[in-house]
Amino acid sequence: MLYSKEKERVERFKLALRMGLPIFSLTLLIAFIGLSRYFETIPISFFVTSIIILTIMIYFIFYLISKGFDERITDPISHAFTREYLLSIFKKEVTKGPYTLILVSIDNLHDINKRYSTINGDKVLKKFAEWTSDFLQEKGFDKVPIGHFKGGDLIIGLSGKKADHATLLDLLCIKAENKMIDDIEINISGAIIDTTLTDDIDQLIVRLFELNQELKAQKQESLEDEEIDPSELELSVMNAIREKRFSMHFQMAKIDDGLDIAESSIKLFGKQGKLIHQKSYIPVINRLGLSREFDTLMLEYLVDLSARHDHPTIFALTLFPSTVRNQLFIEKAQILLSNNASAKGRIMFILGEQEYYSRTRHYNDLLQSYRRMGALITLDRLGIYQTTLLYLKELEVDVIRFDQHYGKKIMDNGYQSLLRGLNISVHHLGMKTWIKMIQNHDAEILAQSIGVDYIQGNSIAKIVPIEELYNEVR
């Protein structure tokens, strides 16, 4: 037997003794007081029998107390169910009908433990389990079994088929994207499976982890080019911005008021003309504090573009949240837009942020100053970001854009219902609506029937350079 196991048994016995001793002492005291009054009339056999019964009772109670410590149902780190207890729940639930298992993993928990200490890693795991539970409750799933299986892996059990809950996993992963817990960023992946394959829980869980690995492998394969050394990447991004080495392409959106919206898509050029994609350079820009410099460069380019192309096109640019409220950027935008009449009404700023900015009156004043300069304002990712929904009540803007998942899944009845309701609400507030990722003609017709004002996606136009832009919209 391991010394640790032997030591644990000793400590459990001591704890059981401390818990039971007061009870037994009180019982013996009461028995002594009661029996002492009738000591001479009670036969010896009664005392012998009582001692034997009391001894057995004491041993049995000690055993139950000690055994109770073995039957732990919650994990001491995450406070979710233990693996053993979770499996026992699942095995009961699968006998009642279709059942779905969802795996949610903190992929970088090992790195967090190394970088921030295992104590902070444990706190992150616990708070992520709590956040997952809160998220499920928000979506109407109460008393859902969530268990800590191993490492950073949590498994959730839900009644019903996989098709009923696939959207839930998508929403969870979207909401957890770039999530920070105690200023520590976590990377999340997930997989889902149901009992269509088999009712054997052990086999399902093995397959669930295999699916998660396959999905992560596919994601890794989809990354553009080979990885760049972080220090080299930072230098490449800084040089690309300061030397104005970038490529800007556009995708048109279909609208009905005589104008076109062309959303910009930007890539930087690194060493030897190597492209640096958005997912690589945005974290670097945030880390190095280059957001204002980057956004100013792109605004200068779009203002110049509007002067060179007299086609009535609105050029849309997504700004970093930190840039929007930066006084130096506001002053630069004032100079650029006031000195270029052709840019008035043809530059649109797209804003989207996960963290709510509480000084909404001040924020609204800033946005109105941009609008007076001639810029249009769009709030992005309605339907996913809680902040966009909160801002609807406080900020006066021109356009609200739905999150891309509403475009991808517009044919889904649930998304359609939400989209219709949100579209009506935005129109009642006097703003236009915009949807992206419309990939086929049926989805385009449906978006039009719902009443969305601006429709964007491969069904409308591809992403092309400025030279091909005006040949794209059909």
C-alpha positions as CSV (number, residue, x, y, z in Angstrom):
1,M,0.0,0.0,0.0
2,L,1.2,3.5,-0.8
3,Y,2.3,5.5,2.2
4,S,0.0,8.3,1.1
5,K,-3.0,5.9,1.1
6,E,-2.0,4.5,4.5
7,K,-1.6,8.1,5.9
8,E,-5.0,9.1,4.4
9,R,-6.7,6.2,6.2
10,V,-5.1,7.1,9.5
11,E,-6.2,10.7,9.1
12,R,-9.8,9.7,8.2
13,F,-10.0,7.5,11.2
14,K,-8.8,10.3,13.5
15,L,-11.4,12.6,11.9
16,A,-14.1,10.0,12.3
17,L,-13.1,9.5,16.0
18,R,-13.2,13.3,16.6
19,M,-16.7,13.4,15.0
20,G,-18.1,10.4,16.8
21,L,-16.5,10.6,20.3
22,P,-18.7,13.4,21.7
23,I,-21.8,11.4,20.6
24,F,-20.7,8.2,22.2
25,S,-19.5,10.0,25.3
26,L,-22.9,11.6,25.7
27,T,-24.6,8.2,25.1
28,L,-22.5,6.4,27.7
29,L,-23.1,9.2,30.2
30,I,-26.9,9.0,29.8
31,A,-26.7,5.2,29.9
32,F,-24.6,5.3,33.1
33,I,-26.9,7.7,34.9
34,G,-30.0,5.7,33.9
35,L,-28.6,2.3,34.7
36,S,-27.0,3.3,38.0
37,R,-30.4,3.8,39.5
38,Y,-31.3,0.2,38.7
39,F,-27.9,-1.4,38.9
40,E,-28.8,-4.0,41.6
41,T,-31.9,-5.3,39.8
42,I,-30.5,-5.7,36.3
43,P,-28.9,-9.1,35.4
44,I,-25.3,-9.4,34.4
45,S,-26.3,-10.7,31.0
46,F,-28.0,-7.4,30.1
47,F,-24.7,-5.6,30.7
48,V,-22.7,-8.0,28.6
49,T,-25.2,-7.8,25.8
50,S,-25.3,-4.0,26.0
51,I,-21.5,-3.7,25.8
52,I,-21.4,-6.1,22.8
53,I,-24.2,-4.1,21.0
54,L,-22.6,-0.8,21.8
55,T,-19.2,-2.0,20.6
56,I,-20.7,-3.1,17.3
57,M,-22.6,0.1,17.0
58,I,-19.5,2.2,17.6
59,Y,-17.5,0.3,15.1
60,F,-20.4,0.5,12.5
61,I,-20.8,4.2,12.9
62,F,-17.0,4.8,12.7
63,Y,-17.0,2.6,9.5
64,L,-19.9,4.7,8.0
65,I,-18.2,8.0,8.8
66,S,-14.8,6.8,7.4
67,K,-16.5,5.3,4.3
68,G,-18.3,8.5,3.7
69,F,-15.0,10.3,3.1
70,D,-14.3,7.8,0.2
71,E,-17.6,8.7,-1.6
72,R,-16.6,12.1,-3.0
73,I,-18.9,13.4,-5.7
74,T,-17.2,16.7,-6.5
75,D,-13.7,17.3,-7.7
76,P,-11.7,19.4,-5.2
77,I,-10.1,21.6,-7.9
78,S,-13.0,22.4,-10.3
79,H,-15.9,21.7,-7.9
80,A,-17.6,19.9,-10.8
81,F,-18.5,16.3,-10.5
82,T,-15.7,13.7,-10.2
83,R,-15.1,11.4,-13.2
84,E,-16.5,8.4,-11.3
85,Y,-19.7,10.1,-10.2
86,L,-20.2,11.7,-13.6
87,L,-19.9,8.3,-15.3
88,S,-22.5,6.8,-12.9
89,I,-24.9,9.7,-13.9
90,F,-24.4,9.1,-17.6
91,K,-24.9,5.4,-17.3
92,K,-28.3,6.0,-15.7
93,E,-29.3,8.7,-18.2
94,V,-28.6,6.8,-21.4
95,T,-31.2,4.2,-20.3
96,K,-33.9,6.9,-20.4
97,G,-33.5,7.8,-24.1
98,P,-31.2,9.7,-26.5
99,Y,-28.4,11.4,-24.6
100,T,-25.6,13.9,-25.7
101,L,-22.2,14.4,-24.3
102,I,-20.3,17.7,-24.9
103,L,-16.6,18.0,-24.3
104,V,-15.2,21.4,-23.5
105,S,-11.4,21.7,-23.1
106,I,-9.0,24.4,-21.9
107,D,-6.3,23.6,-24.4
108,N,-3.7,25.8,-22.9
109,L,-4.1,24.8,-19.2
110,H,-0.7,23.2,-19.2
111,D,0.9,26.4,-20.4
112,I,-1.1,28.4,-17.8
113,N,0.2,26.1,-15.0
114,K,3.8,26.6,-16.2
115,R,3.5,30.3,-16.8
116,Y,1.2,31.4,-13.9
117,S,1.6,28.5,-11.4
118,T,-0.6,25.5,-10.8
119,I,-2.5,27.5,-8.1
120,N,-3.7,30.0,-10.7
121,G,-4.3,27.2,-13.2
122,D,-6.6,25.5,-10.6
123,K,-8.4,28.8,-10.1
124,V,-8.9,29.2,-13.9
125,L,-10.3,25.7,-14.2
126,K,-12.7,26.3,-11.3
127,K,-13.9,29.6,-12.6
128,F,-14.3,28.2,-16.1
129,A,-16.4,25.4,-14.8
130,E,-18.6,28.0,-13.0
131,W,-18.8,30.2,-16.1
132,T,-19.8,27.1,-18.2
133,S,-22.6,26.3,-15.7
134,D,-23.8,30.0,-15.8
135,F,-23.8,29.9,-19.6
136,L,-25.9,26.8,-19.6
137,Q,-28.4,28.3,-17.1
138,E,-28.7,31.4,-19.3
139,K,-29.7,29.1,-22.2
140,G,-32.3,27.4,-20.1
141,F,-30.4,24.3,-19.0
142,D,-30.7,24.0,-15.2
143,K,-29.1,21.2,-13.1
144,V,-26.9,20.0,-15.9
145,P,-24.2,17.4,-14.9
146,I,-20.8,18.9,-15.5
147,G,-17.8,16.9,-14.6
148,H,-14.0,17.3,-14.5
149,F,-12.7,14.4,-16.5
150,K,-9.0,15.1,-16.7
151,G,-6.6,18.1,-17.1
152,G,-8.5,20.9,-18.6
153,D,-11.4,18.7,-19.9
154,L,-15.0,19.2,-18.7
155,I,-17.8,16.9,-20.0
156,I,-21.4,18.0,-20.0
157,G,-24.4,15.6,-20.3
158,L,-27.7,16.7,-21.9
159,S,-30.9,14.8,-22.7
160,G,-31.7,14.6,-26.4
161,K,-29.8,14.2,-29.7
162,K,-26.7,15.9,-30.9
163,A,-28.6,17.9,-33.5
164,D,-30.6,19.5,-30.6
165,H,-27.4,20.8,-28.9
166,A,-24.8,21.4,-31.7
167,T,-25.7,25.1,-31.8
168,L,-25.3,25.4,-28.0
169,L,-21.7,24.1,-28.3
170,D,-21.0,26.6,-31.1
171,L,-22.4,29.5,-29.0
172,L,-20.3,28.4,-26.0
173,C,-17.1,28.3,-28.1
174,I,-17.9,31.7,-29.7
175,K,-18.5,33.3,-26.3
176,A,-15.4,31.8,-24.8
177,E,-13.3,32.9,-27.8
178,N,-10.4,35.1,-26.4
179,K,-11.9,34.8,-23.0
180,M,-9.9,36.1,-20.0
181,I,-10.1,34.7,-16.5
182,D,-8.2,36.7,-13.9
183,D,-6.3,38.4,-16.8
184,I,-5.3,35.0,-18.1
185,E,-6.3,34.2,-21.7
186,I,-7.8,30.7,-22.2
187,N,-8.0,28.8,-25.5
188,I,-11.1,26.6,-25.8
189,S,-12.0,23.6,-28.0
190,G,-15.0,21.4,-28.0
191,A,-16.7,18.3,-29.4
192,I,-20.1,16.7,-29.3
193,I,-21.4,13.2,-29.6
194,D,-24.7,11.3,-28.8
195,T,-25.9,7.8,-28.2
196,T,-26.7,7.3,-31.9
197,L,-23.3,5.6,-32.1
198,T,-23.6,3.4,-29.0
199,D,-25.0,3.3,-25.5
200,D,-21.7,2.3,-24.0
201,I,-20.6,5.5,-22.2
202,D,-16.9,4.4,-22.0
203,Q,-16.8,4.0,-25.8
204,L,-18.6,7.3,-26.3
205,I,-16.1,9.2,-24.2
206,V,-13.2,7.6,-26.0
207,R,-14.7,8.7,-29.3
208,L,-15.5,12.1,-27.9
209,F,-11.8,12.8,-27.2
210,E,-10.9,11.4,-30.6
211,L,-13.3,13.8,-32.3
212,N,-11.8,16.7,-30.3
213,Q,-8.3,15.8,-31.4
214,E,-9.5,15.5,-35.1
215,L,-11.1,18.9,-34.9
216,K,-8.0,20.5,-33.4
217,A,-5.9,18.8,-36.1
218,Q,-8.1,20.2,-38.8
219,K,-7.9,23.7,-37.3
220,Q,-4.2,23.4,-37.2
221,E,-4.0,22.3,-40.8
222,S,-6.1,25.3,-41.8
223,L,-3.6,27.8,-40.4
224,E,-2.0,29.7,-43.2
225,D,1.7,29.0,-43.8
226,E,4.1,27.8,-41.2
227,E,4.4,29.3,-37.8
228,I,6.5,32.4,-37.4
229,D,8.8,33.0,-34.5
230,P,7.0,35.4,-32.1
231,S,9.9,37.9,-31.9
232,E,10.3,37.8,-35.7
233,L,6.5,38.2,-36.1
234,E,6.5,41.3,-33.9
235,L,9.3,42.9,-35.9
236,S,7.6,42.0,-39.2
237,V,4.3,43.6,-38.0
238,M,6.0,46.8,-36.8
239,N,8.0,47.2,-40.0
240,A,4.9,46.5,-42.2
241,I,2.9,49.2,-40.4
242,R,5.7,51.8,-40.4
243,E,6.7,51.1,-44.0
244,K,3.1,50.9,-45.1
245,R,3.4,47.4,-46.6
246,F,-0.1,46.0,-46.7
247,S,-2.7,44.6,-49.1
248,M,-6.4,45.7,-48.9
249,H,-9.2,43.7,-50.6
250,F,-12.9,44.3,-50.4
251,Q,-16.2,42.5,-50.4
252,M,-19.3,44.3,-51.6
253,A,-22.6,44.2,-49.7
254,K,-25.9,44.4,-51.6
255,I,-28.1,47.3,-50.5
256,D,-31.2,49.0,-51.9
257,D,-30.6,52.7,-51.5
258,G,-28.3,53.4,-54.4
259,L,-25.0,53.0,-52.6
260,D,-22.6,50.0,-52.2
261,I,-20.8,49.0,-49.0
262,A,-17.3,47.5,-49.5
263,E,-15.9,46.0,-46.4
264,S,-12.1,46.0,-46.2
265,S,-10.0,42.9,-45.6
266,I,-6.3,43.7,-44.7
267,K,-3.1,41.6,-44.8
268,L,0.4,42.8,-44.0
269,F,3.5,42.0,-45.9
270,G,6.4,40.6,-43.9
271,K,9.9,39.6,-45.0
272,Q,10.3,38.8,-48.7
273,G,6.7,39.7,-49.3
274,K,5.3,36.9,-47.1
275,L,1.7,37.6,-46.1
276,I,0.8,38.1,-42.5
277,H,-2.8,37.3,-41.9
278,Q,-5.2,39.0,-39.6
279,K,-5.3,36.3,-37.0
280,S,-1.5,36.6,-36.7
281,Y,-1.1,40.4,-36.6
282,I,-4.0,41.4,-34.5
283,P,-2.7,39.9,-31.2
284,V,0.7,41.5,-32.0
285,I,-0.9,44.9,-32.6
286,N,-2.8,44.7,-29.3
287,R,0.3,43.5,-27.4
288,L,2.6,46.2,-28.8
289,G,0.0,49.0,-28.6
290,L,0.0,49.8,-32.3
291,S,-3.7,49.9,-32.8
292,R,-3.9,53.7,-33.3
293,E,-1.0,53.7,-35.8
294,F,-2.5,50.8,-37.7
295,D,-6.1,52.2,-37.9
296,T,-4.7,55.7,-38.9
297,L,-2.8,54.1,-41.7
298,M,-5.9,52.3,-43.0
299,L,-8.1,55.4,-42.7
300,E,-5.6,57.5,-44.7
301,Y,-5.6,54.8,-47.4
302,L,-9.4,54.7,-47.6
303,V,-9.8,58.5,-47.6
304,D,-7.3,58.6,-50.6
305,L,-9.2,55.8,-52.2
306,S,-12.5,57.7,-52.0
307,A,-10.9,60.7,-53.7
308,R,-9.6,58.5,-56.6
309,H,-12.8,56.6,-57.2
310,D,-16.0,58.6,-57.7
311,H,-18.3,55.6,-57.7
312,P,-20.7,56.0,-54.8
313,T,-19.1,53.4,-52.6
314,I,-19.0,53.3,-48.8
315,F,-15.7,51.9,-47.6
316,A,-16.0,50.0,-44.3
317,L,-13.1,49.7,-41.9
318,T,-13.2,47.7,-38.6
319,L,-11.5,49.7,-35.9
320,F,-9.8,48.5,-32.7
321,P,-11.9,49.3,-29.6
322,S,-8.9,51.2,-28.1
323,T,-8.6,53.4,-31.2
324,V,-12.2,54.6,-31.2
325,R,-11.8,56.5,-28.0
326,N,-8.2,57.7,-28.6
327,Q,-8.0,61.4,-28.7
328,L,-5.1,61.5,-31.1
329,F,-7.0,59.3,-33.6
330,I,-10.1,61.5,-33.2
331,E,-8.0,64.6,-34.1
332,K,-6.4,62.8,-37.1
333,A,-9.8,61.6,-38.4
334,Q,-11.0,65.2,-38.1
335,I,-8.2,66.4,-40.3
336,L,-8.5,63.7,-42.9
337,L,-12.3,63.8,-43.3
338,S,-12.6,67.6,-43.1
339,N,-9.9,68.1,-45.8
340,N,-11.4,65.6,-48.2
341,A,-14.9,66.4,-49.2
342,S,-15.1,63.2,-51.4
343,A,-14.8,61.1,-48.2
344,K,-17.8,62.6,-46.5
345,G,-20.5,59.9,-46.1
346,R,-18.2,57.3,-47.7
347,I,-16.2,56.1,-44.7
348,M,-17.8,53.6,-42.3
349,F,-16.3,52.6,-39.0
350,I,-17.2,49.1,-37.8
351,L,-17.0,48.7,-34.0
352,G,-17.3,45.6,-31.9
353,E,-16.0,44.9,-28.4
354,Q,-16.6,42.2,-25.8
355,E,-16.0,44.4,-22.8
356,Y,-18.7,46.9,-22.0
357,Y,-17.6,50.6,-21.8
358,S,-19.7,52.0,-18.9
359,R,-19.2,55.7,-19.8
360,T,-21.8,55.4,-22.5
361,R,-22.8,59.0,-22.6
362,H,-19.1,60.0,-23.2
363,Y,-18.9,57.2,-25.8
364,N,-22.0,58.4,-27.6
365,D,-20.6,61.9,-27.7
366,L,-17.5,60.6,-29.4
367,L,-19.5,58.6,-32.0
368,Q,-21.6,61.7,-32.8
369,S,-18.4,63.7,-33.4
370,Y,-17.3,61.0,-35.9
371,R,-20.7,61.2,-37.6
372,R,-20.5,65.0,-37.8
373,M,-17.1,64.6,-39.5
374,G,-19.0,62.6,-42.2
375,A,-18.2,59.0,-41.0
376,L,-20.9,56.3,-40.7
377,I,-20.9,54.1,-37.6
378,T,-21.8,50.3,-37.5
379,L,-22.0,48.2,-34.3
380,D,-20.9,44.7,-35.0
381,R,-21.8,41.1,-33.8
382,L,-25.3,41.7,-32.5
383,G,-26.7,38.4,-31.2
384,I,-23.4,37.2,-29.8
385,Y,-21.8,40.1,-28.0
386,Q,-23.8,41.2,-25.0
387,T,-22.2,44.6,-25.3
388,T,-23.8,45.3,-28.7
389,L,-27.2,44.6,-27.3
390,L,-26.5,46.9,-24.3
391,Y,-25.2,49.7,-26.6
392,L,-28.4,49.6,-28.7
393,K,-30.2,51.4,-25.9
394,E,-27.4,54.0,-25.4
395,L,-25.7,54.8,-28.6
396,E,-26.9,56.5,-31.8
397,V,-25.4,54.8,-34.8
398,D,-26.2,54.2,-38.5
399,V,-26.1,50.4,-38.9
400,I,-26.2,47.3,-36.8
401,R,-24.5,44.1,-38.1
402,F,-25.5,40.7,-36.9
403,D,-22.9,38.2,-35.9
404,Q,-21.7,36.0,-38.8
405,H,-23.3,32.9,-37.3
406,Y,-26.7,34.3,-38.2
407,G,-25.6,34.4,-41.8
408,K,-24.1,31.0,-41.7
409,K,-27.1,29.4,-40.1
410,I,-29.9,31.6,-41.5
411,M,-31.7,28.5,-42.8
412,D,-32.0,27.2,-39.2
413,N,-35.5,27.9,-37.8
414,G,-34.1,29.0,-34.4
415,Y,-31.7,31.5,-36.0
416,Q,-34.4,32.8,-38.3
417,S,-36.7,33.5,-35.5
418,L,-34.0,35.4,-33.5
419,L,-33.0,37.3,-36.7
420,R,-36.5,38.4,-37.4
421,G,-37.0,39.7,-33.9
422,L,-33.7,41.5,-33.8
423,N,-34.2,43.0,-37.2
424,I,-37.6,44.5,-36.2
425,S,-36.1,45.9,-33.0
426,V,-33.2,47.6,-34.8
427,H,-35.5,49.1,-37.4
428,H,-37.8,50.4,-34.6
429,L,-34.7,52.2,-33.2
430,G,-34.2,53.9,-36.6
431,M,-31.1,52.0,-37.7
432,K,-30.3,49.9,-40.7
433,T,-29.4,46.2,-40.4
434,W,-26.5,44.2,-42.1
435,I,-25.9,40.5,-42.3
436,K,-22.7,38.8,-43.6
437,M,-21.7,35.2,-44.6
438,I,-24.7,34.7,-46.9
439,Q,-23.3,31.8,-49.0
440,N,-26.1,30.9,-51.4
441,H,-29.0,32.3,-53.3
442,D,-31.7,30.7,-51.1
443,A,-30.1,32.3,-48.0
444,E,-29.9,35.6,-49.8
445,I,-33.7,35.4,-50.7
446,L,-34.5,34.6,-47.1
447,A,-32.4,37.5,-45.8
448,Q,-34.3,39.8,-48.1
449,S,-37.7,38.5,-47.0
450,I,-36.7,39.0,-43.4
451,G,-36.0,42.7,-44.3
452,V,-32.3,42.9,-43.7
453,D,-31.0,46.1,-45.4
454,Y,-27.5,45.1,-46.3
455,I,-26.6,41.6,-47.4
456,Q,-23.0,40.4,-47.7
457,G,-21.4,37.1,-48.6
458,N,-20.1,34.9,-51.4
459,S,-23.6,34.8,-52.8
460,I,-23.3,38.5,-53.5
461,A,-19.6,39.1,-54.2
462,K,-16.2,37.6,-53.6
463,I,-13.3,39.3,-51.8
464,V,-11.4,41.1,-54.5
465,P,-8.8,43.9,-54.9
466,I,-10.0,47.5,-55.6
467,E,-9.4,47.1,-59.4
468,E,-12.0,44.3,-59.6
469,L,-14.4,45.7,-57.0
470,Y,-17.1,47.2,-59.2
471,N,-17.4,44.1,-61.4
472,E,-18.4,41.9,-58.5
473,V,-21.9,42.8,-57.4
474,R,-24.5,40.9,-59.5
